[in-house]
Amino acid sequence: MKTNKKKIAFVIGALRPGGAERVISTLSNELVEKYQVTIITFTKSDPFYPLDSRIKVVSCFDDIDKPTSAIGSIRLNFELTRRVSKITRNEQIDLLIGFITSANIIATIAAKLNNIPCLISERNNPLSNSIPKFWLILRKHVYPMANHLIVQTKNVKQIYVPLVKSRDISILPNPLSSELSLLRNETHPRENIILSVGRLTNDKQHHKLINAFHTLEPEGWKVMIIGAGPKKESLIELIKSHDLGDKIEILSHIKDIHNYYNKASLFVFTSKSEGFPNALLEAMHFSLPCISTDCDFGPSDLINDGVNGFLVPVDDQNLLTSKMSELIYEEKLRTQFSEKARETSEQYTSKKVTAQWDAIIKTHIK
């Protein structure tokens, strides 16, 4: 059936578990009502998050071997750009939207090659040391070529103003998945579970939660950490060293995460670096009282310390432990934070955030 809807396409590495992947899935499910939506991925993967059947997913490669040299990396990214450009042309895309640094750069160049507009969305901490120098150099030269840059916080915008004209930068928070919102269950009994969600990497610092729990060892409480990543084995060893194998559990590749949000009583987020913390926002949306490190970009946009949760300095292990103790033993305070957290999260519903995205798309699409 023919349609007059304009065609937009998101560009990202893959549709695996992750914050940016959830945001693309959520936005696509909303925007498909107004546009023909395609998601262009660098590698093929089954979408981890639900996608409307009208959304088309096209991959550049079935799989990619990690380059072993700088020349190999340049060749790969040249080929990725060529393939994204070809897919854009074949699908007759009217506007590209990049997500995350490498995809932003490739999407911008592909859009220029096809003479169409491009929006780019920065999801990571722009000051992170984990971004390779190759991409930092390209970011400096390519980002100004994009039509519009979307960031998630006021502080991130200030960092990009010298690079991209201020009028071409918008601050849009992550949208909450409408499917996830429908799975909230206020009648589900809460258990004495401290929940944490995030990739098992150095940046997420899950060891701080484990060490705090070891210090407290509250009677009748457990910790559940949901995530996968390179630090899993070392975290398991840390749990064993504290003899807490029966009280701290690490779960990976969990699709029914709402079940854990519904039954936990406390959420602890120990990251030292964030773009925007999806998991923290989701936990607040499920009425969980939250403690978060006050890392750059994100948590302080969501939590007003002492009003709807606690913020603690990134390296203050003692204060993290103290605030956990406070919420474990003060049910009245947990209830107060729970109500305020959910109230705060309502401004991030998918329809509200998608409407803001739609307004920006409309200003750039012909």
N, C-alpha and C positions, 0 to 999 in steps of 0.2 A: 504494500500500500504506500502510495506516494505521500510525502509530507513536506511542508514548507518550513519545518523547523530548521534553525541554524545548527551547524555541526561544531561541537567543541570536543577537545580531547585532552585528557590529563596524561602527563608523562611521569613515570616513576620506575624505579628498578624492578620491582616485583610486587605482587599482592600477597605478601606473607604477613604474619602477625607483626603489628607495630602501630605506633601512633599516627604517622603520616598515612599509612595504608588504611587505617580505620577512617580518617578524615576524608580521604578520596572516595571511599566506599559510601560514606554518609552523604557527601555532597552530590555524588553521582546519582544516588537513589532519589534525591530531592530534585535535582536539576533535570532529570530525564523527563519530567513532566513538561518542560519548556523547550528542551533542546534534544537533538540526537547526540548521545554521549558515547564516546569511545575512550577506553583506557589503553594507552600504549605502554607496554612494559619492556624492559631490557631483556628479561628472561621469563620463560613460561613457568607459571605455578598456578595451582588451583586457588582461586580467591579465598582467603581465610575468612573474610567477613561477607555477610549476605549481599548479593548484588541483584538488582532488578533484572529480569530476563531481557529487557530491551537494551541493556548496556552491552556494548561490544568490547571485547578485550582482544587486543592484537599484540603479539610478542615479536621482538627483534630476533631473538635466539631461543632455542630450546633450553640451552644452558651456556654458561660462560666459564671458561677456565681462567683463574686469576692470573694476570700477567706477571711474569717473573723479572721484567726489566722496564725501564722508563720508555724505551722504544716500543715495547709490547703494549704498554698502557696507552701510548699515543695512538698506535694502530687500532686498538680496540675502540677507543673513544671516537676516532675518525669514522670507523665502520658503524658504530652505534648512531652517530649523527646522520650518516648517510641513510641508514635504514629508517630512522625516525622520520627523516625528511621524505623518504619514498612512501612510507605508510601515510603520512599526512597528505601527500599528493593523491595517492590512490583512493583514500577515504574522503577526499574533497573536504578536508577540515577547514573551518572558518576561523578558528582561534585555538591556540595551544595554551595549556596551563602546566607549568613545570612544578614539581614538588621535590624539595631537597637539592642541595648545591649542584651535584653532578647532573641531575635531570633538568635543573633550571638552565644550566649552561647549554646543554644539548638541545633542549626545547627552544631556547632563544635563537640559536644558530639555524635550527631546522625551520623555524617560523620565518626568519629572514630569507632563507633560500626559497621559501614558498610565497613570500610577499604577503604574509598574514600577521595579525597581531599576536603577541605572546604576553601572558601574565606569568609571573614567577612567584613562588611561595617559599619563603625561608622558614624552615621548621626547626633548625638546630641552633644551638648557642653559637653566635657568629664569632665569639672569641675562643672557641674550643681549640685545644691543641691537637685534637684528633683529626682535623681536616688537613689532608695532604697539601704540601706547598704548591703542587701542580694546580690544584683546584682553587687555591687562594689567589694565585696569579690570574687564572682564567676568570674567576669571579670579579676581580677588579676591573677587567677589561670588557667582560660580556654583560654583566648586570645592567650597566647604563644603556645597553642596546634594547633591553626589554621595554615593553610599553608600560608595565605597572608592576611594582613589587608589593607583595602582601606579607606583612609580618604579624606577629601575635601579641607583642607587648610594646608599650611606649618606649621602654629602654632600648629595645632592639631597633626601633625606628631611628632613634638618635644616632646609633652607630652607623646606619646606612645613609643618613642624610648627606654626608660629604661625598658619597659615591653616586647616589641617585637623587635627583631633584625631589625635594620634600613633597611637592604636589603629586608626584608619581608614586607615592608610598601610602598604603592604607594599613590600618591596624584592625585585623579581624581575628577574634579568638577562635579556637577550635570548636566545632559544633558537637554537641552530644548526639550520639546515634539515637534516632527515634525508636528503632527496634529495641535498643537497650533500655530506653526509658519505659517502654511498655512492660518490661520484665521486672520492674521494681515491685516488691511485695512487702507492704508495710505490716502485714499480719504475721510474717514469718518470724518465728522465735529467734532472738539473737543468742548466739553462743559466745563463750569466753574465748574468742579468737581475735588475735592481732593479725591483720592482713597487710601484706605489701605486694605490689604488682609492678613489674618492670624487668627489663632485660638484665641478665646476670653478668654485668660488666663492672669495670672499675668505677665508672661514673656513678653508678647507682648505689654503691657503698652499702650493700645489704649486710656486710659484716658488722656495721654499727648497730643495726637492729638486733642481730644475734647476740652481740656482746652486751647490749643494754638488757636484753631479756635474761641473759645469764646472770647479770648482777642482781636483778630483781627476783627471778624465778617465782613469780606470783602463783599461789596455790590455785589449781584448777584452770589455768590459762594455757593456751597454745599459740604458736605462731605458724602462719601459712604464708609462704613466699611463692608467688606465681610468676614464672618467667623461665626463659632459656637463655643460654649464652656461655661464653668461655670461662666464666668464674664458677660454674656450677660445682665442679669437683672440689675446688678449694673451699667453697662454702660448706659443702657436705663434710669435709675434713674438720672445719672449724666447729661445726655442730657436734661431731663425734668427740672432739677434744674437750668440749664442755659437758659431755655425757647428756646431751639433750635430744638424742635421736627420737625419743618418744614424745617430745614436746614441740619440736620444730620440723616442719615438713616443707620440702621444695617440690612444686608441681610445675610441669612444663607442658606447653601446647594445649592449654585449657580453652575450649571454645565456649563452655557454659559459665563464663566468669560471673554472670549475674547471680548464680547460686551462692558464690562466695561473698559478693557484695551484700547480698540479702541476709546472710547469717552471721557475718563478723560483727564485732562490737567496737572495733577500733582500727584505724588505718594509719600506718606509719610509712613515711616517704623520706628516704635518706639520701637523695641524689646530691651530687656536688656540681652538676652541670645539667641544664635543661634548656630546651627551646620553649616548650609549653607542655606542662605535665598532664597529659590526657588521663592517666590513671588516677591522679589526685582529683581532678574534676569529676570523673565518674564516681569515685568513692563519695565525694560530697553530694553528688546527685542521688546516691542511694542512702543519704542521711547518715553517713558514717562520720563520727567525730574524728578529726584528722590532726596529726602532727607532721609537719614537714620541715626539712631544712630550708633555710632562707637563701637558697642558691640564686645565682644570677638568672633573671628572666623566668617568670612564671608563678612560683608559689605565692609571692607577695601580691600578685594581681588577684589571687583567689582567696587568700586567707588574711583576715584582719586579726592580728595576733591577740588572743585572749577574748575575742568576740565570737568567731565562728570556727576556731581552731587554734593551734599553737604553731608558731614559727620559731625555730632554734637555729643558731649559727651553724654553718656547715661542719666545723671542726669541734663543736662543743659536745663531746660524748656525755659528760656529766649532766648537762642540762637536758639532753635528749632522754637520758635515763630518768631524770627527775620528772619531766613532763609526762612520760609514759606511766610512771607510778601514780601521778596525780589523776590521770584519766582512768586508770585501772581501778582505783579505789574510791573515786568520787562519781557515783552514778548520776547525780544531779547535774554535774558539769558536762558529762557525756551527753545527757539529754539536751542541754542548752546548745552545745556545739552541733549536735545532730540536726536540730530544727533550723539553726542559722545557716548551716552548711547547705542544706537542701534549698533553702530560700535563695542563697547566693547563686546556686547552679542554674536556676531557672532562666537567667538571662543568656544562657549558652545553648538553649534548645536548638535543634537542627533547623527548624523553620525560620527562626529569627536570624541565625547566622547565615543561612543559605540566601535569604533575601538580600543581605549585604553583598554577598558574592555576586548574585544576579545583577544588582545595580552596577557593579564594576564591569562585569562582562558586557552589559548593554552599552556602556560608554565606549567600548573598544571594538565591538563586532559590527560589521557593515550590514 
